[in-house]
């Protein structure tokens, strides 16, 4: 076979999400011939995020893009809200470092950002074809040789599967087993447009500052998951994330969209979105299984990156995926660049990808936090403890008609020996994160 | 291109009062030639399908009077939840053809 046949690309990337576009941008920047196949109408058309990207881990991989990237607001206020049925407590963290450049994280809308990033990759020379789903992999003698898309045979030295959380491509390549629902959550989100001035006043923001607020407790009816709110420039991203298995529990039996509606109807939320207009409703599955649920990351002629590889992580205080997607796309690109220099695209050569990921924050994080999902999947954290904390708050703040009970006995009332013992156990449990 | 029906004119508080159908009506969908998710023949009464009724963010699954689970694919957000819950055994599931299905503008 002629190695440089006309239809032979250096790399075919399946999916124009953050992993695919980061890989395309990096490869094209080094002069490699890259084809990105995207099934949506345009890059970003099928992509959903809760709403926040952390730049520190990936800033230097793409030094030229951040200055002009269409991000929403830099997050200067980190908030967490604990809810039970009737009450809530919100903690807001303000730190000077969050309000100092370079900012650590930004709210983001993928429709805007992905389309823009695709343009940057095209400027570097990548070819991006939308409306083009990949139907099959071309596998010869166990090696991935390219893809079939729209009846056309397209060949490449390496295929990078960046086709998202369900990754049919990685499955076809035999790199992963059918997925188990317990390793996934589903996110439901509304983008709610709201007047910029009203938004800034309502959230106490100056200029382009932004808020990220996570919710726990009754927001998911006590099921494993939580809520989120991010301020964009002129809209809010509001939604919930729930473990898929938790949603199928019999008690309390509640449909996913109803959970989101209940959340929106909470007085704490209703007043934040008042006067706003929902402009989009979206939903997406999120891989949360971590290291234990990961498939193989490479094979002969193929690499897997982003959600397709399971690179998304929930550790309670932060839920992250996009940095892992962009970094894995970057490392996949570096691997292909090295492989091309050696003209070796075998599994052995492409194993450099895992080595790169291992020495980076990507797999280091997944190793460090491999117990976090199992640790967080503990029902009392989503029902009993929010209720307990809020009952104590209620009593602390209440001034009855008669004399007020001293503070220590007020708290002590809730702290039986068994309660304290179970809190110690929870503390120990949390030490695994 | 098929745009959603849009907001109800008389719905003053636009974000709060939205029903699921109206919410899906805000999204941009492009028509597909065929249904991209099908319940496999003979599996309609499988208990596991009932879970899809609970998990589907677009509320596309329901039970008919014969006790069979049915799906109406219009409004599918392509999130993948039903596939993870029900698996290949019960569902014929593939993405819509190129350029079809939901097209997120904000995402």
Interface residues (C-beta under 8 A of the other chain):
Chain A: X39 X40 X41 X42 X44 X45 X46 X47 X48 X49 X109 X110 X111 X112 X114 X130 X131 X132 X133 X150 X165 X166 X168 X178 X179 X180 X181 X184 X186 X188 X190 X191 X192 X235 X244 X247 X248 X253 X254 X255 X256 X257 X260 X261 X264 X265 X270 X273 X274 X275 X276 X277 X278 X279 X280 X281 X282 X283 X284 X285
Chain B: X7 X13 X14 X15 X16 X18 X20 X23 X24 X26 X27 X30 X51 X53 X54 X55 X56 X57 X58 X59 X77 X78 X79 X80 X81 X83 X84 X85 X87 X88 X94 X95 X96 X97 X98 X99 X101 X102 X103 X104 X105 X106 X107
